[in-house]
Amino acid sequence: MGGDFFPSGVILTPVSKSAHSITLPANAQIAGIRFYAGVGFDIFQRHYQRPMLLDGDNEHGELQKIHARLRKLDNNTARISALYRFLCSENNIFSIQATKTKTHLHRSLEPVPHQNSMASFSLSQRQIERTFQKRLDMTPKHYQRIMRVRKTLDSLKAKPESDLVSLALDHGFSDQAHMNREFREIAGISPKRFGKLIKQRITLNTTPTN
């Protein structure tokens, strides 16, 4: 994972600012929980710069328990059911944090006096930058770059034959060269190469078989 080898276990991965490779051995099985941006920081109270294997003494022992449970099950349906029940449990770290977030959102939606509205909800550019850096470990500008590349990838998945010059302009890149640079830095692949891979996959998926 990103050049590091890990044995079987619970692995916490960092916020990804660019794509990285994950290689699994034959017959490997993997189950993952993906957080919305910033939620992982609420749960773990820190950012991880590299993937980290949890040890048995880690404070998040419930993750170790669900990992042990999943390993004992012999089919994917049972594993999905077990993971779902774990995530819906009232006592695990995810549900506890979700409750805190829900409470916070309800409070922030409560009516406020008109004269205090702007003071309550307006944030300066510097405050936004600090919030992004704290919760996502990146600047708003870098997050915007990632989201632009992701949206362009989605467009290519839907229409792999898209004209790349038009695609670049439609998604806010200054030109095709700019889009190519952003793709290589963030996605680790050129738009042209990605489009070819999608076309190959579509061809394979639509080829009749006996």
C-alpha positions in Angstrom: 0.0 0.0 0.0 1.8 3.1 -1.2 5.1 1.2 -1.2 4.7 -0.2 2.3 3.9 -3.9 3.1 1.3 -4.8 5.7 0.3 -8.1 7.2 -3.4 -9.0 7.8 -5.0 -6.5 10.2 -6.7 -3.2 10.6 -5.0 -0.5 8.6 -5.8 3.2 9.0 -5.0 5.2 5.8 -4.2 8.9 5.5 -6.2 11.5 3.7 -5.0 11.0 0.1 -3.9 14.1 -1.7 -3.0 12.1 -4.8 -3.7 8.6 -6.1 -1.5 5.7 -4.9 -1.4 2.0 -5.7 -2.7 -0.9 -3.6 -1.5 -4.4 -4.4 -3.2 -7.5 -3.0 -2.0 -11.0 -3.1 -4.0 -13.8 -4.7 -7.2 -14.7 -2.7 -6.8 -11.7 -0.4 -10.0 -10.2 1.0 -10.4 -6.6 2.1 -13.2 -4.6 3.7 -13.1 -0.9 4.2 -14.9 2.0 5.8 -14.6 5.3 3.9 -15.2 8.6 5.7 -16.6 11.8 4.4 -13.9 14.5 4.3 -13.0 15.6 7.8 -15.0 12.9 9.6 -11.9 10.7 10.2 -10.3 13.5 12.1 -13.3 13.8 14.4 -13.0 10.1 15.2 -9.3 9.6 15.5 -8.3 13.1 16.5 -5.2 13.1 14.3 -4.0 12.8 10.7 -1.9 9.9 9.6 0.8 10.8 7.1 1.3 7.1 6.1 -0.9 4.0 6.4 -0.7 2.6 9.9 -1.4 -0.9 11.2 -3.3 -0.9 14.5 -1.8 -3.0 17.2 -3.7 -5.0 19.9 -3.3 -2.3 22.5 -4.8 0.5 20.4 -7.6 2.5 22.0 -9.9 1.7 19.1 -10.2 -2.0 20.1 -13.7 -2.3 18.5 -12.0 -2.2 15.1 -9.9 -5.1 16.1 -13.0 -7.0 17.2 -14.9 -6.5 14.0 -11.8 -7.5 12.1 -11.6 -10.8 14.0 -15.3 -11.3 13.5 -15.0 -10.8 9.7 -12.1 -13.3 9.5 -14.3 -16.1 11.1 -17.1 -15.7 8.6 -17.0 -17.8 5.5 -19.0 -15.8 2.9 -19.4 -12.2 1.8 -23.1 -11.9 2.6 -22.4 -12.7 6.2 -19.4 -10.3 6.3 -21.5 -7.4 4.8 -24.2 -8.1 7.4 -21.7 -8.2 10.3 -20.1 -4.9 9.1 -23.5 -3.3 8.7 -24.5 -4.3 12.3 -21.2 -3.0 13.6 -21.6 0.4 11.9 -25.2 0.7 13.2 -24.3 -0.2 16.8 -25.0 2.6 19.3 -21.7 2.1 21.2 -19.0 2.2 18.5 -16.9 5.2 17.7 -18.6 5.8 14.4 -22.1 6.0 15.8 -21.0 8.1 18.8 -19.3 10.6 16.5 -22.4 10.6 14.2 -24.6 11.5 17.2 -22.2 14.4 18.1 -22.2 15.6 14.5 -26.0 15.4 14.3 -26.4 17.4 17.6 -24.0 20.0 16.3 -25.9 20.4 13.0 -29.2 20.8 14.8 -27.8 23.5 17.0 -26.3 25.3 14.1 -29.7 25.3 12.4 -31.5 26.9 15.3 -32.9 30.4 14.6 -30.7 33.3 15.6 -31.6 37.0 15.9 -31.4 38.8 12.6 -28.7 41.2 13.7 -26.4 38.3 14.7 -27.0 36.2 11.6 -23.9 37.4 9.7 -21.7 37.2 12.8 -22.9 33.7 13.4 -22.4 32.2 10.0 -19.8 34.3 8.1 -16.2 33.0 8.1 -13.1 34.8 6.9 -10.9 33.3 4.2 -8.2 32.6 6.8 -10.7 30.8 9.1 -11.8 28.6 6.2 -8.2 27.8 5.4 -7.4 26.9 9.0 -10.5 24.7 9.3 -9.5 22.8 6.1 -5.9 22.4 7.2 -7.0 21.1 10.6 -9.7 18.7 9.5 -8.5 17.6 6.0 -4.7 18.2 6.3 -4.8 20.2 3.1 -5.6 23.7 1.8 -9.0 24.5 0.2 -7.2 25.1 -3.1 -5.7 21.6 -3.1 -9.1 20.1 -2.2 -10.6 22.0 -5.1 -8.0 20.6 -7.4 -8.7 17.0 -6.3 -12.5 17.5 -6.7 -12.0 18.9 -10.2 -10.0 15.9 -11.2 -12.5 13.5 -9.7 -15.4 15.2 -11.5 -13.4 15.0 -14.8 -12.7 11.3 -14.1 -16.4 10.7 -13.6 -17.1 12.4 -17.0 -14.6 10.2 -18.7 -16.1 7.1 -17.1 -19.5 8.1 -18.5 -18.1 9.2 -22.0 -14.6 7.8 -22.5 -14.7 9.0 -26.1 -15.0 12.7 -25.0 -12.9 15.3 -26.8 -10.1 16.1 -24.3 -9.8 19.8 -25.2 -13.5 20.3 -24.7 -13.4 18.2 -21.5 -10.6 20.4 -20.1 -12.5 23.6 -20.7 -15.8 22.2 -19.5 -14.2 21.4 -16.1 -12.4 24.6 -15.5 -8.9 23.8 -16.7 -7.1 26.5 -18.6 -6.3 24.1 -21.4 -5.6 20.4 -22.1 -2.0 20.7 -21.0 -3.1 22.0 -17.6 -5.6 19.1 -17.3 -2.9 16.6 -18.2 -0.5 18.0 -15.5 -3.2 17.9 -12.8 -4.2 14.3 -13.8 -0.6 13.1 -13.6 0.0 14.8 -10.2 -3.3 13.9 -8.5 -4.7 10.8 -10.3 -1.3 9.3 -11.4 -2.6 8.7 -15.0 -3.2 10.9 -18.1 -6.8 11.5 -19.2 -6.0 9.8 -22.5 -4.7 6.7 -20.8 -7.7 6.6 -18.4 -10.1 6.9 -21.3 -8.5 4.0 -23.1 -8.7 1.8 -20.0 -12.4 2.6 -19.6 -13.0 1.8 -23.3 -11.2 -1.5 -22.9 -13.3 -2.4 -19.8 -16.5 -1.5 -21.7 -15.4 -3.7 -24.6 -14.6 -6.6 -22.2 -18.0 -6.2 -20.4 -20.0 -6.2 -23.6 -18.2 -9.0 -25.4 -20.6 -12.0 -25.8 -19.4 -15.2 -24.2 -20.5 -18.8 -24.8 
